[in-house]
């Protein structure tokens, strides 16, 4: 048998490392994102386990049933009902488990409360975002040249009502690990609880026209007290 060059093994290892790195999701900043990250990790581990088993069996079969060079046909495997049942049952069980976990996480992500702590109406339009805080007259509207900077409280249930007057957009903050389409003629809702204070970049995740790349915004997640102070200082806020 010909030996595999070291360069080929190095390339294969580099490829696997690249796949592993690109499959890593960002650390979630929301409670719902933690559930999504958990699901990502489960799928990644399951995929890695399946790859190792399948690649190992392929390698073992190549060695075990290789041509020995003596002119005799290699002996093939014999029927094994138990083994056939096993490699049917294990993938089936894996799919069922992944389906159940996915349904549970989707239920958490799509859960709606009757009385969220804060409701923000988000309007995506060509080509920027408008954020209106329910119960106040505070509205923050961006332009392609000046992206909006939104302030939100940490540790509170926030409902985003997503609307569009023109084409389909998509409300996306990578660290939230959840993306939701903004569809004309309907209101989509996503509810999140931001757990980590900080600044998070957001964008439109759906190609929507010429200046799609300028549909950016940022979220400043602050304490509840700082949020109330900021809200009161805005035109149309409680303190105005």
N, C-alpha and C positions, 0 to 999 in steps of 0.2 A: 504494500500500500504506500502511496506517496504521502509524504509528511506535509502537513499544512504549514506554509511559511509563517514565521513569527509576525511578519508585517500584516498578514491576513487576520491573525488573532488580535493584534493591536487595533486594527480598523474595526473589528467586530466589537471589541470592548469599548472603544470610543463611541460607536453607534449606540450601544446599550446605555452608556452614560448620558449621551445626548437625549435619548428618549426619556430616561428617568428625570433629567433636569427639566425638560420641557413639559413633563406631565405634572410638575409640582404646582399646586395652586397657591396663590398668595395667602398669607395669614388672615383669617377673617376678622373683621372689625365689628360684626353684628352677631347677635345670638342665633339668628337664622342661618347666617353664613357658616357658623360652626357646625350646624347639622349638615349643610352641603359639603363642607370640607371632610367631615366624617365619611359621607357617602363616597366622595372622590377617593379617599384613602382605601376604603373597602374594595372598590372596583379595581384600584391599582394593585393591591395585594392579590386579589383574585386573579387578575390578568397575569401577574408575574408568576403565580403558582401554576396556572395552566400552561404558561410558556415553558417553565422549567420541566414540568412533567412531560409535555409533548416533545420538546427538544431532546430530553433525556431518553425517551422511548425510541425516537427516531435514531439517535446516536447508537443506542444499544442494539437496535435492529440491524443497522449497517454493519456493526462489528460482528454480531452473532451470526448473521446469515450472509456474510460476505463470500465472495468467490475465493476459495483457498488456492486456486491455481493448479490443482491436481487433475483437472478435467472432469471432476464429479460435480453434479448439480447440488448446490447447497440445500440442506434439509429445511423444509418450510415448517411453519408452526402448525400444531394440531388444533382441532376444535376444542374450545374451552368455554362451556356455557356460563360458568360462574364469572369468568373474566369478562365475557361479553355483557352480562348483566351489570357488572360493576362499572364498566365504562359507559354504560347507558344511565345508570342510577346516579353516579356522582355528578355529571354535568347537569342532569335534570334537577337534582337537589340544589346545586349552586345557582341555577337560574331562578328557582323558586325563592331562595333566600334573598337574592339580589332584588327580585321583584318586590318582595315584602318590605325590605329596607327602603327601596325607592318610593314606594307608596306612602310609607310613614313620613319620610322627609318631605315629600311633596305636600302632604297634609299639613305639616308644620309651616312650610313656606307660604302656602296659600291660605292659612288660617286668618280669619277676620274677626276683629273684636267689635262689640257694639259701641264702645266708648273709648277710642284711643286717646292717649294723652295729648297728642297734637296731630292735626290734619293739615297737610300742605297740598294744594292743588298745583300740579306741575303741568305746564303746557309746553309741548315741544312744537316749534314752528320753524319754517325755513327762514333763517338758519340759526336759531338760538333757543333759549329756555326762559320761561317765566315761572316764578315761584310765588304763590299767594298763600299767606298764612290765614287759616280759617279763624273767624272770630275777631279779626283785626282788619285794618285796611293796609297792612304791610304787603307790598308787592315788590319783588326784585326781578327785573327784566334785563337780560343780557343782550349784547349785540355781537356780531362776528368779530369786532375789534376789541370789545371789552366784555370778557366773560363774567357771568354773575358769580358772586361769592355768597354762599348761603350759610347761615348759622343754625345749628340744630342742637338740641340737648342730648346729653349722654344718659343712658339708663331709663329712657322713657319710650313708650310704644308710639311710634310715628307712622301715620298712614299717609301714603302718597297716592293721590288720585291723579291718574295720568290721562291727559287729553291732547288731541292734535286737531288743528283746523285745516290741515292741508294733506300731508302724506304720512306714511308710517315712519315713525322714529322709534328709538329704543333707549330707555332710561338705564344707564349702566355705570356702576361704580365698581371697579375691579375688586377692591377690598371687601365689598359687601357680598361678593360671590353669587349675586342674584341679578339677573337682567330681565326687564319686563318691557314688552312692546307697547308703544304709544300709537293707538289706532284711531284714525278719523271716524267720527260718528259713534264712538263708544268710550266709556270711562273704565280703564283698567286700574286696579288698586293693588298696591304692594305695601305690606306692613313690616316694619323693621324696628329693632331695638339696638341702637349703637352702643357698644360696650366700652370702646376705647376712645378717649379724647384724642384729637389730632385733626389734621387737614387731609381730606381725601379728594382726589381728582375724579371727575366724572365726565362722561361723553355720550354722544349718540352712538349706539352700537348697530345701527341699521343704515345702510347707504340711502341717503334721502335727497341727493341733488348736488349741485355745484359746490356749495360751501359746507358740505357735510363735515369736513375735517375741522371746521371752526365751531362746531356745536359742542363746546366744552363748558364745564362749570366746576366749581370746587365747593366742598362742604367743610365747614369748620365745626367740629363736634366739641362742645364745651359743657361745663357743668350746668345743672338746671338753673342755679342762681345767676350765673353769667349770661345764660340764654335770656332769662327774664329781663335782665338789665339791658341787653342788646335790643330786645324786642321793643322795650319801652322807649329806647332812644331813637327808633326809626320813625320816619314820617308815617303817620297813620297808626302808630303803636299805641298801647294803652296809656303811655305817659305823655303822648303828644297833645 
